[in-house]
Amino acid sequence: MALLILGPLALLVLLFFVAYAFARIPSPNDISKLQAAQVFDDHGHLIGTIHSDANRISIPLGNMPLDLQHAVIATEDRTFYSNPGISVGGIARAAFSDIFGHGHQGGSTITQQYVKNAFVGNQPSLLRKAREAIIALKLAHSRSKKEILELYLNTIYFGRGAYGVEAASLAYFGRSAKTLTLAESALLAGIIRAPDLYDPAHDVVAATNRRNTVLGLMVRERYITQAQADAAEKVKVSTKVRAITGIAPHFFEEVQQILEQNVAPRQLYGGGVRIQVTLDRDMQNAANDAVHQVYDRKTDPDAALVAIDPHTGAVRAMVGSRDYATRQLNLATQGFRQPGSAFKPATLATYLANGGSVFDKFKAPATITVNVPGNPPYTLTNYDHAGHGTLTVQQATWDSVNTVYAQMIAKADPARVVQEAHQL
């Protein structure tokens, strides 16, 4: 029985050493020629570009702050200086995942990550993982740890189309990597795991929490003191605006996030990519004019606008704020505010569908308390804090009178109004 077990194991070991002996480290993939992807509206008109914020720029390890090096090692491979270039446990978990379909498993060393990104790709297969391990071992025996770390930090993807720490520093902070602070270094190190998730432009809270986690890991590995970590945590996360151009920058940013989550950056920014979206050029220009011509003073409130095709759900125009350059927050998708009077069309449609008429009359006091069966009473006030006597539904719609519409909701049944809103 022992021979039956040892025989296959011996064969596997022999095959591994043969593969190792004949393996050659290939030339790295060319990831420095990144180009803009062209965006076309639904009629084929070119309306803008989506591009990487910086190409890959190689710099020597000496120009990379020690805090940055330590942040990456503490986060991605705490045993980097002592491991043989591979993580046996990580490879075993990945193999188990591939065989039994238990999803992605992490645990790759910095050397393995470099090999995956520069040579073998990320195809989820046992063959690819074995090739990655063999090349990683060979690389670890032919290059010093400092050389491997330099290669890794010059090629790893940081989001925003930026490969390597120099490109990442330019993309996020607008200056060279050698000027990065501890807080900035921890932020970039934290982004590596999931660039689309931890980009401050997408979610500043998640980015801040991730940076603070990295600082904690650096304390654990004794790269920094707790006092240094505490001071860095107090620094507000702030990065430069993404380089997005065109007539609908907020819309383009939404598209870019979706693409970067589903398309490999090399493919997205590899040149010749054409992206057709649901946006309509003329409607977008009209939307821009509607916001900018009405809210044209510095003291005016911010504004957002979305035009949606009710038959298909296609977004035809989107304005996320008055000025993308000064405010990247997309109020149309990230505002999470109450719909306010925008909910009144759903109320009106439900009321009319249930036998009501635009000529029905309601009292319109300044304030009213409405009782809906099965719900606690609620009180609301008109926007102008004034009463309006008695109004028809038509008049109340013209003047957007809250106290009339509250009574209409009660008559039509709030649950039906919500259902109608979902259908709209």
GISULGI-V99187 format. One record per residue. N is the residue number from 1. SS is DSSP state (a for helix, b for strand, c for the rest). BURIAL is b if it has 16 or more other ideal C-beta (glycine too) atoms within 10 Angstrom, else e. Layout:
BEGIN
[[N & SS & BURIAL] [N & SS & BURIAL]]
END
This chain:
BEGIN
[[1 & c & e] [2 & a & e] [3 & a & e] [4 & a & e] [5 & a & e] [6 & a & e] [7 & a & e] [8 & a & e] [9 & a & e] [10 & a & e] [11 & a & e] [12 & a & e] [13 & a & e] [14 & a & e] [15 & a & e] [16 & a & e] [17 & a & e] [18 & a & e] [19 & a & e] [20 & a & e] [21 & a & e] [22 & a & e] [23 & c & e] [24 & c & e] [25 & c & e] [26 & c & e] [27 & c & e] [28 & c & e] [29 & c & e] [30 & c & e] [31 & c & b] [32 & c & e] [33 & c & e] [34 & c & b] [35 & c & b] [36 & c & b] [37 & b & b] [38 & b & b] [39 & b & b] [40 & b & b] [41 & c & b] [42 & c & b] [43 & c & e] [44 & c & e] [45 & c & e] [46 & b & e] [47 & b & b] [48 & b & b] [49 & b & b] [50 & b & b] [51 & c & b] [52 & c & b] [53 & c & b] [54 & c & b] [55 & c & b] [56 & c & b] [57 & c & b] [58 & c & e] [59 & c & b] [60 & c & e] [61 & a & e] [62 & a & e] [63 & a & e] [64 & c & b] [65 & c & b] [66 & a & e] [67 & a & b] [68 & a & b] [69 & a & b] [70 & a & b] [71 & a & b] [72 & a & b] [73 & a & b] [74 & a & b] [75 & a & b] [76 & a & b] [77 & c & b] [78 & c & e] [79 & c & e] [80 & c & b] [81 & c & e] [82 & c & e] [83 & c & b] [84 & c & e] [85 & c & b] [86 & c & b] [87 & c & b] [88 & a & e] [89 & a & e] [90 & a & b] [91 & a & b] [92 & a & e] [93 & a & b] [94 & a & b] [95 & a & e] [96 & a & e] [97 & a & e] [98 & a & b] [99 & a & e] [100 & a & e] [101 & c & e] [102 & c & e] [103 & c & e] [104 & c & e] [105 & c & b] [106 & c & e] [107 & c & e] [108 & c & b] [109 & c & b] [110 & a & b] [111 & a & b] [112 & a & b] [113 & a & b] [114 & a & b] [115 & a & b] [116 & a & b] [117 & a & b] [118 & a & b] [119 & a & b] [120 & a & b] [121 & c & e] [122 & c & e] [123 & c & e] [124 & c & e] [125 & c & e] [126 & a & e] [127 & a & e] [128 & a & b] [129 & a & b] [130 & a & b] [131 & a & b] [132 & a & b] [133 & a & b] [134 & a & b] [135 & a & b] [136 & a & b] [137 & a & b] [138 & a & b] [139 & a & b] [140 & a & b] [141 & a & e] [142 & a & e] [143 & c & b] [144 & c & e] [145 & a & b] [146 & a & e] [147 & a & e] [148 & a & b] [149 & a & b] [150 & a & b] [151 & a & b] [152 & a & b] [153 & a & b] [154 & a & b] [155 & a & b] [156 & c & b] [157 & b & b] [158 & c & b] [159 & c & b] [160 & c & b] [161 & c & b] [162 & c & b] [163 & b & b] [164 & c & b] [165 & a & b] [166 & a & b] [167 & a & b] [168 & a & b] [169 & a & b] [170 & a & b] [171 & a & b] [172 & a & b] [173 & a & b] [174 & c & e] [175 & c & e] [176 & c & e] [177 & a & b] [178 & a & e] [179 & a & e] [180 & c & b] [181 & c & e] [182 & a & b] [183 & a & b] [184 & a & b] [185 & a & b] [186 & a & b] [187 & a & b] [188 & a & b] [189 & a & b] [190 & a & b] [191 & a & b] [192 & c & b] [193 & c & e] [194 & c & e] [195 & a & b] [196 & a & b] [197 & a & e] [198 & a & b] [199 & c & b] [200 & c & b] [201 & c & b] [202 & c & b] [203 & c & e] [204 & a & b] [205 & a & e] [206 & a & e] [207 & a & b] [208 & a & b] [209 & a & e] [210 & a & b] [211 & a & b] [212 & a & b] [213 & a & e] [214 & a & b] [215 & a & b] [216 & a & b] [217 & a & b] [218 & a & b] [219 & a & b] [220 & a & e] [221 & c & e] [222 & c & e] [223 & c & b] [224 & c & b] [225 & c & e] [226 & a & e] [227 & a & e] [228 & a & b] [229 & a & b] [230 & a & e] [231 & a & e] [232 & a & b] [233 & a & e] [234 & c & e] [235 & c & e] [236 & c & e] [237 & c & b] [238 & c & e] [239 & c & b] [240 & c & e] [241 & c & e] [242 & c & b] [243 & c & b] [244 & b & b] [245 & c & e] [246 & c & b] [247 & c & b] [248 & c & b] [249 & a & b] [250 & a & b] [251 & a & b] [252 & a & b] [253 & a & b] [254 & a & b] [255 & a & b] [256 & a & b] [257 & a & e] [258 & a & e] [259 & a & b] [260 & a & b] [261 & a & e] [262 & a & e] [263 & c & e] [264 & c & e] [265 & a & b] [266 & a & b] [267 & a & e] [268 & a & b] [269 & c & b] [270 & c & e] [271 & c & e] [272 & c & e] [273 & c & b] [274 & b & e] [275 & b & b] [276 & b & e] [277 & c & b] [278 & c & b] [279 & c & b] [280 & c & b] [281 & a & b] [282 & a & e] [283 & a & b] [284 & a & b] [285 & a & e] [286 & a & e] [287 & a & b] [288 & a & b] [289 & a & e] [290 & a & e] [291 & a & b] [292 & a & e] [293 & a & e] [294 & a & e] [295 & c & e] [296 & c & e] [297 & c & e] [298 & c & e] [299 & c & e] [300 & c & e] [301 & c & e] [302 & c & e] [303 & c & b] [304 & c & b] [305 & b & b] [306 & b & b] [307 & b & b] [308 & b & e] [309 & c & e] [310 & c & e] [311 & c & e] [312 & c & e] [313 & c & e] [314 & c & e] [315 & b & b] [316 & b & b] [317 & b & b] [318 & b & b] [319 & b & b] [320 & c & b] [321 & c & b] [322 & c & b] [323 & c & e] [324 & c & b] [325 & c & e] [326 & c & e] [327 & c & e] [328 & c & b] [329 & c & b] [330 & c & b] [331 & a & b] [332 & a & b] [333 & a & b] [334 & a & b] [335 & c & e] [336 & c & e] [337 & c & e] [338 & c & e] [339 & c & e] [340 & a & e] [341 & a & e] [342 & a & e] [343 & a & b] [344 & a & b] [345 & a & e] [346 & a & b] [347 & a & b] [348 & a & b] [349 & a & b] [350 & a & b] [351 & a & b] [352 & a & e] [353 & a & e] [354 & c & e] [355 & c & e] [356 & c & e] [357 & c & e] [358 & c & e] [359 & c & e] [360 & c & b] [361 & b & e] [362 & b & b] [363 & b & e] [364 & c & b] [365 & c & b] [366 & c & e] [367 & b & e] [368 & b & b] [369 & b & e] [370 & b & b] [371 & c & e] [372 & c & e] [373 & c & e] [374 & c & e] [375 & c & e] [376 & c & e] [377 & c & e] [378 & b & e] [379 & b & e] [380 & b & e] [381 & b & e] [382 & c & b] [383 & c & e] [384 & c & e] [385 & c & e] [386 & c & e] [387 & c & e] [388 & c & b] [389 & c & e] [390 & b & e] [391 & b & b] [392 & b & e] [393 & a & b] [394 & a & e] [395 & a & b] [396 & a & b] [397 & a & b] [398 & a & e] [399 & c & e] [400 & c & e] [401 & c & b] [402 & a & b] [403 & a & b] [404 & a & b] [405 & a & b] [406 & a & b] [407 & a & b] [408 & a & b] [409 & a & b] [410 & a & b] [411 & a & e] [412 & a & b] [413 & c & e] [414 & a & e] [415 & a & e] [416 & a & b] [417 & a & b] [418 & a & e] [419 & a & e] [420 & a & b] [421 & a & b] [422 & a & e] [423 & a & e] [424 & c & e]]
END
